[in-house]
């Protein structure tokens, strides 16, 4: 897979990690084409058995992504609004459902659909100068790419209301304090830290990670009464995989496991 395959995105593979860089300068705004490309890219990575983690960041030092280009909505075209809403939903829901571990490295402003992209990831690392916001209501819109749901899930209802209803921006330190990001780093070090976290994923069984992630995220849709039996069944199901036997025997043999993702 090469960078020319995906509009507005650059893809590199580093070991078992896929590095995706947003490349639509100056602010890496999302387009119909780049959203479709992201959805396709995630599907392609799902089929790549050698990739266990995905890191996404913005090119340069100022913007992760400023979200959608508001010029698309200036004339009030409902058809364009519907197209963009569907594309945002399909792209970010694909990202949220990615079977590996996804990590956003926020290297600057993450606004609107940019922050929603980061919220669709499993983990977020923010550089100290990063700024995050969901300012859609200030221009008569709303965050339609998961923002009202995933933000509240991560930071709680009160902070979600402050950011969505009041339009509050948060800096990196505040974002870490409220649980919006997992770690902060000095300027220019976010990507390295995100890649280091992604490298940790390679020590885990990819199949076990996939099942565990699904179970953890199931809590968003229902209570333990449904998830706990599914957890036990998933545990038993792992015994159909070669990686289960490899993992246990590697531990007993005091060696590093050699995962086959099978």
KATALIN-V558387 format. One record per backbone hydrogen bond with DSSP energy under -1.0 kcal/mol. CO is the residue of the C=O (numbers start at 0). NH is the residue of the N-H. E is the energy in kcal/mol with one decimal. If there is no record, write none. Layout:
co=CO nh=NH e=E
co=CO nh=NH e=E
This chain:
co=1 nh=4 e=-1.5
co=2 nh=5 e=-1.1
co=5 nh=8 e=-1.9
co=7 nh=22 e=-2.8
co=9 nh=20 e=-2.6
co=11 nh=18 e=-3.1
co=13 nh=16 e=-1.8
co=15 nh=51 e=-3.1
co=15 nh=52 e=-1.7
co=16 nh=13 e=-3.2
co=17 nh=54 e=-3.0
co=18 nh=11 e=-2.3
co=19 nh=56 e=-2.2
co=20 nh=9 e=-2.2
co=21 nh=58 e=-1.9
co=23 nh=27 e=-1.8
co=26 nh=65 e=-2.1
co=30 nh=34 e=-2.3
co=31 nh=35 e=-1.9
co=32 nh=36 e=-2.2
co=33 nh=37 e=-2.3
co=34 nh=38 e=-2.1
co=35 nh=39 e=-2.1
co=36 nh=40 e=-2.8
co=37 nh=41 e=-2.5
co=38 nh=42 e=-1.9
co=39 nh=43 e=-2.5
co=40 nh=44 e=-2.5
co=41 nh=45 e=-2.1
co=42 nh=46 e=-1.2
co=47 nh=50 e=-1.4
co=51 nh=100 e=-1.7
co=52 nh=17 e=-2.7
co=53 nh=102 e=-2.7
co=54 nh=19 e=-3.5
co=55 nh=104 e=-2.8
co=56 nh=21 e=-3.0
co=61 nh=108 e=-2.7
co=64 nh=110 e=-2.3
co=66 nh=29 e=-2.5
co=68 nh=71 e=-2.1
co=69 nh=72 e=-1.7
co=72 nh=75 e=-1.3
co=76 nh=80 e=-2.0
co=77 nh=81 e=-2.7
co=78 nh=82 e=-2.3
co=79 nh=83 e=-2.7
co=80 nh=84 e=-2.4
co=81 nh=85 e=-2.3
co=82 nh=86 e=-2.4
co=83 nh=87 e=-3.1
co=84 nh=88 e=-2.4
co=85 nh=89 e=-2.8
co=86 nh=90 e=-2.6
co=87 nh=91 e=-2.6
co=88 nh=92 e=-2.1
co=89 nh=93 e=-1.6
co=90 nh=94 e=-2.0
co=91 nh=95 e=-2.6
co=92 nh=96 e=-1.7
co=94 nh=97 e=-1.1
co=100 nh=53 e=-2.8
co=101 nh=121 e=-1.1
co=101 nh=122 e=-1.9
co=102 nh=55 e=-2.4
co=103 nh=124 e=-3.0
co=105 nh=126 e=-2.7
co=108 nh=63 e=-2.3
co=108 nh=64 e=-1.9
co=109 nh=132 e=-1.7
co=110 nh=113 e=-3.0
co=111 nh=115 e=-2.2
co=112 nh=116 e=-1.5
co=113 nh=117 e=-1.6
co=114 nh=118 e=-2.6
co=115 nh=119 e=-1.3
co=117 nh=120 e=-1.3
co=122 nh=103 e=-2.6
co=123 nh=181 e=-2.7
co=123 nh=182 e=-1.3
co=124 nh=105 e=-3.3
co=125 nh=184 e=-1.9
co=126 nh=129 e=-2.5
co=130 nh=109 e=-2.9
co=131 nh=169 e=-2.5
co=132 nh=111 e=-1.9
co=134 nh=137 e=-1.7
co=135 nh=138 e=-2.0
co=135 nh=140 e=-2.4
co=136 nh=139 e=-1.3
co=145 nh=149 e=-3.1
co=146 nh=150 e=-1.4
co=148 nh=152 e=-1.9
co=149 nh=153 e=-1.6
co=150 nh=154 e=-2.8
co=151 nh=155 e=-1.9
co=155 nh=159 e=-1.9
co=156 nh=160 e=-2.4
co=157 nh=161 e=-2.0
co=158 nh=162 e=-2.4
co=159 nh=163 e=-2.7
co=160 nh=164 e=-2.0
co=160 nh=165 e=-1.2
co=161 nh=167 e=-2.0
co=169 nh=131 e=-2.6
co=170 nh=174 e=-2.6
co=171 nh=175 e=-2.2
co=172 nh=176 e=-2.0
co=173 nh=177 e=-2.2
co=174 nh=179 e=-2.4
co=174 nh=180 e=-1.4
co=182 nh=125 e=-2.5
co=184 nh=127 e=-2.3
co=185 nh=188 e=-2.0
co=188 nh=192 e=-1.8
co=189 nh=193 e=-2.5
co=190 nh=194 e=-2.7
co=191 nh=195 e=-1.9
co=192 nh=196 e=-2.2
co=193 nh=197 e=-2.3
co=194 nh=198 e=-2.0
co=195 nh=199 e=-1.2
co=199 nh=202 e=-1.6
co=200 nh=203 e=-2.0
co=204 nh=208 e=-2.6
co=205 nh=209 e=-2.2
co=206 nh=210 e=-2.0
co=207 nh=211 e=-2.8
co=208 nh=212 e=-2.7
co=209 nh=213 e=-1.9
co=210 nh=214 e=-2.1
co=211 nh=215 e=-2.7
co=212 nh=216 e=-2.5
co=213 nh=217 e=-1.1
co=215 nh=218 e=-1.2
co=216 nh=219 e=-1.7
co=217 nh=220 e=-1.7
co=217 nh=221 e=-1.1
co=222 nh=225 e=-1.3
co=222 nh=226 e=-1.5
co=223 nh=227 e=-2.9
co=225 nh=229 e=-1.2
co=226 nh=230 e=-2.3
co=227 nh=231 e=-1.8
co=228 nh=232 e=-2.2
co=229 nh=233 e=-2.4
co=230 nh=234 e=-1.9
co=231 nh=235 e=-1.9
co=232 nh=236 e=-2.3
co=233 nh=237 e=-1.4
co=235 nh=238 e=-1.6
co=236 nh=239 e=-1.9
co=237 nh=240 e=-1.8
co=241 nh=245 e=-2.5
co=242 nh=246 e=-2.8
co=243 nh=247 e=-2.1
co=244 nh=248 e=-2.4
co=245 nh=249 e=-2.3
co=246 nh=250 e=-1.9
co=247 nh=251 e=-2.4
co=248 nh=252 e=-2.0
co=249 nh=254 e=-2.6
co=250 nh=253 e=-1.3
co=261 nh=241 e=-1.2
